[in-house]
Amino acid sequence: MNHKVSSAHFWNQCYTDNNTGWDLGGVTPVFKDWANNLKKKSKIIVPGAGNGYDPLYFASLGHDVLAVDFSNLAINRIQNEADKNNIKIKTLNCDFFKLDNSFKKKFDYIVEYTFFCAIEPNKRVEYINIAHKLLKDSGLLVGLFLPLNKDLADGGPPFAVSVDEIKGSFSKKFKLMNCFNHPLSIKPRKNNEQYFEYKKILV
């Protein structure tokens, strides 16, 4: 198991070395389409926001967005981009697993992409519990989960995920609203990721 993924230094080094294979270099088409179809201004949190193309796009549409990342280099880039383009966004350089209670029930949406697969698999249940805590009572977690075509024994990051595991793990705290291969998935990830939409259930 690669415990380095639980250190900010590891992720800063990835940005320094340009070792960012997860980075699309622009807004994720799936989430661009999703955001364009949101009916009202919403509070959105993006964990493991990276270079922040998605949260910056959401914020540019007028949503109240918080981008969270372990790496101060990533957060600085998001902030610089926001300042340059006059986009109002909140950023937080911290460990998602250490978010305090002031964020409890604050968000309409959590947008998940390449974060769930970057954390230690033994922290996934904790991730689900935190996501549940952060969302308002009617809140939704919207995510693309990957890589589906990888053996967990191969280690990571990214660490393998499976549709059955996701469905099983989330079922205690969330109701599955949608799950499918998204037509807007980028070509290299077409059959290696799946779109999920989960609604918080009161437990």
ChimeraX attribute file (.defattr): number of C-alpha atoms within 10 A of each C-alpha:
attribute: neighborCount
match mode: 1-to-1
recipient: residues
	/A:1	13
	/A:2	11
	/A:3	10
	/A:4	13
	/A:5	16
	/A:6	16
	/A:7	12
	/A:8	17
	/A:9	13
	/A:10	15
	/A:11	22
	/A:12	17
	/A:13	14
	/A:14	14
	/A:15	15
	/A:16	11
	/A:17	9
	/A:18	10
	/A:19	12
	/A:20	15
	/A:21	9
	/A:22	13
	/A:23	15
	/A:24	12
	/A:25	11
	/A:26	11
	/A:27	17
	/A:28	18
	/A:29	15
	/A:30	17
	/A:31	22
	/A:32	16
	/A:33	12
	/A:34	12
	/A:35	20
	/A:36	11
	/A:37	9
	/A:38	12
	/A:39	7
	/A:40	9
	/A:41	14
	/A:42	17
	/A:43	20
	/A:44	24
	/A:45	27
	/A:46	22
	/A:47	25
	/A:48	26
	/A:49	27
	/A:50	27
	/A:51	25
	/A:52	26
	/A:53	18
	/A:54	23
	/A:55	31
	/A:56	26
	/A:57	22
	/A:58	27
	/A:59	23
	/A:60	17
	/A:61	15
	/A:62	16
	/A:63	20
	/A:64	19
	/A:65	24
	/A:66	22
	/A:67	27
	/A:68	25
	/A:69	25
	/A:70	23
	/A:71	25
	/A:72	18
	/A:73	20
	/A:74	23
	/A:75	24
	/A:76	15
	/A:77	14
	/A:78	23
	/A:79	22
	/A:80	13
	/A:81	16
	/A:82	19
	/A:83	12
	/A:84	9
	/A:85	11
	/A:86	10
	/A:87	18
	/A:88	17
	/A:89	21
	/A:90	18
	/A:91	21
	/A:92	19
	/A:93	17
	/A:94	17
	/A:95	16
	/A:96	17
	/A:97	14
	/A:98	8
	/A:99	14
	/A:100	10
	/A:101	10
	/A:102	8
	/A:103	12
	/A:104	15
	/A:105	16
	/A:106	17
	/A:107	24
	/A:108	19
	/A:109	23
	/A:110	24
	/A:111	21
	/A:112	21
	/A:113	23
	/A:114	21
	/A:115	22
	/A:116	23
	/A:117	19
	/A:118	18
	/A:119	21
	/A:120	19
	/A:121	20
	/A:122	9
	/A:123	12
	/A:124	16
	/A:125	12
	/A:126	12
	/A:127	18
	/A:128	20
	/A:129	15
	/A:130	17
	/A:131	25
	/A:132	25
	/A:133	18
	/A:134	24
	/A:135	24
	/A:136	16
	/A:137	16
	/A:138	13
	/A:139	23
	/A:140	25
	/A:141	24
	/A:142	20
	/A:143	22
	/A:144	24
	/A:145	22
	/A:146	25
	/A:147	21
	/A:148	17
	/A:149	13
	/A:150	16
	/A:151	13
	/A:152	15
	/A:153	9
	/A:154	11
	/A:155	14
	/A:156	19
	/A:157	19
	/A:158	22
	/A:159	23
	/A:160	21
	/A:161	21
	/A:162	19
	/A:163	17
	/A:164	8
	/A:165	10
	/A:166	14
	/A:167	16
	/A:168	10
	/A:169	14
	/A:170	20
	/A:171	15
	/A:172	14
	/A:173	18
	/A:174	23
	/A:175	16
	/A:176	17
	/A:177	12
	/A:178	11
	/A:179	15
	/A:180	12
	/A:181	14
	/A:182	15
	/A:183	11
	/A:184	13
	/A:185	19
	/A:186	14
	/A:187	9
	/A:188	8
	/A:189	13
	/A:190	13
	/A:191	15
	/A:192	18
	/A:193	24
	/A:194	20
	/A:195	20
	/A:196	21
	/A:197	18
	/A:198	22
	/A:199	21
	/A:200	23
	/A:201	16
	/A:202	11
	/A:203	7
